[in-house]
Amino acid sequence: MLQPHILLVSFGGFEKKLLQRLAEALRIETKAEVQVRDIYFDLNLFYDPTRRQYNGNELMKEVDALFPGNQKVIALFNVDLFIPILTYIFGQAMLNGRIGIVSAYRLGNERYGLEPDPALYFDRLVKEIMHELGHMLGLIHCHSPLCVMRSSTYVEDIDQKHSAYCKNCLEMLSENTGHKT
């Protein structure tokens, strides 16, 4: 449906079993081959001590430099990300680009003083990855309330949408990629 190959890269803090489950969920949603890799490097270079967060823009540049070529790369982080104009981000991607990043930091219930819910955490991760992948494939934010491309400011926004693209977004994807949906 979307791309022939997606590389899902863990930058530490994710169990292999979780990464394999994510890859399988992405294979089902996108009909694309998904490979998983683990990479370790010093994230301190991207840490902003005044914000106590990691700079998403700088991490995007680093991921882009680490993975040259034309495959789609989604980088997973387990740290709190920001961009200068926002307090925090769940993820970001280059529109029509190759690189997207997703932070799991704010996706777990325990961050909000609630009981852990592994199924909900997994669902949120899949939705955020699909959202950023949509941007990489040329989709902008959607106004359909259930579409995965709807913008999410709060974690509750993620919970309200589906993990799939709506009919209109699928039609745009078909136009953008030349693949029938």
N, C-alpha and C positions, 0 to 999 in steps of 0.2 A: 504493500500500500504506500509506504512513505519512502524509505531509503534502503538500499541494499545492505548497509552496514552501520551499526552504531557501536561506539566504544564507550563503555561505562567504566569510569576510573575512580577508584576509591583512594582518597588521600588520608587514609588512616581512620581507625575508630569504628569500622564496620565489619561485622562477622561475615565470613565467606558464605555461610548459608543464606544470610539476608541478601547478599549481593547476587547470588544465584537465583533466588526467588524474584528479585527485582528484574534481573535479565529476562527471566521467563515471562513475567508480566508485560514487559516491554515488547518481547517477541509477539505475544498474543495481541497486544493493542496495535502494534505498528506493522506486523507481518515482515519485520526486518530481522536480519541476523544481528545478534547482540553479543559482543564479547566483553569480558570483565577483566580488569587489571587492577593491581594494587601498586601504588606509588607512595614513597615516603620522602618528604623533604622538609626542611625547617620552615614552618609557617611563621616563625617570629619576624621574618623580614616583612611580613604583611600586616603585622599587628600595630594598631594605633592605641598607645597607652592612654591617651586622653579619653577615647571612646570605649576602651576595653573591648574592642571588636577588631575584626579583620577586614581589610579593604578589598571588597569584591572586584572593583575595577582592576586593581593590580594583580589579583589572583587570576582574573580572566586573561590578562596579558601573559602571565607565566604559563598557564595551561596551553595557550596558543603557541608559545615558543617550544614547549615540551613535545607537542604533537603536531608537527608539520604535515602537510598533505591535505587531502580533501574529504576525509571521513568526518562524520559527525561525532563529536566528543562531548560527553556529559561528565563533568567532574563533581564528585560527591565529597562534601566536607562536613565535619561534625563540630564546626566552630561557628560563632555568631558573626555574620557578615553584614557589612553596611556598604552603601555608596554615599558620597558626600551629601546628596540631596535628600536622603531618606534615613530614618532612625535605624532601620534594619531591613534586610531583604531575605526572602525565602530562597530566591535564586535570581539569576539573570542570564541572558543570552544575547548573542549578536544576531540581529534581525537578518535573515538570509545568510547567516554565517555558519561556521563549523563548530563553534565553542559555546557551551552553556555550563553554568555552575549551579549547584543546588546545595543548600545548607539544611542539614537535619536538626540543627541546634534547637530550633523553636517548634519542632514538630511533635515532640513527645508530651504527653499529658503531664508528666511529672514536672515539667517546666512551669506549669500553671497551678501546682499544688494539688493535682488530681492523681488518682491511681493510674499506674501505667496500663496502657492498652496496646499491646503489640500489634494487633490487627489494625487498629486505627492509625498507628504510627506508620505501618507499612503502606496503608491506603494513601495517607498524606504524601509519603515519599513518591509513590507512583504518580500521583496527580501533579506534583511539582516537577518531576522529570518530564512528564508528558507536556506540561505547560511550556517549559523552556525549550523542549524539542520543537514544539509548534512555532515558537519565535524563530528558531534556527531554520525552519522550513518556510518562513515568510508570513506566518500568521501574526496579526496584531491582536490586542485584547478584544474579546467578544462581549456583546451585551446579553447574550442568552444566559439566563441564570444557572443552568445546569452544565454548560459547556466548560471543559477543562481550561479553555483560553480566557475565561472571565478572570479579571484581575482579583488578587487576594491580598488584602491589607492585613487581615487577622487570620489566625489559624481556623477560626469558625467559618470563614469564607471558603477555605479549602474543603471543609467537611460538607458544605452544601452543594458542591458541584460533583459531576461525574468524572471518571478518569478518561473519558473519550471526548473526541471533538464532535461538535454539533453538525447538523447537515450542512449549514452554510460554510463552516470552517472546512469540512471535508471537501466541499466543492472548490473552495479556494486552494486547498492542498493539491487537488487534482490538477488545477490550472497551473500552480506554481511548480509542481514536480513532474508533470506529464504522466503521472501514474494514475490509473483508474482506481477509485476508492470503492 
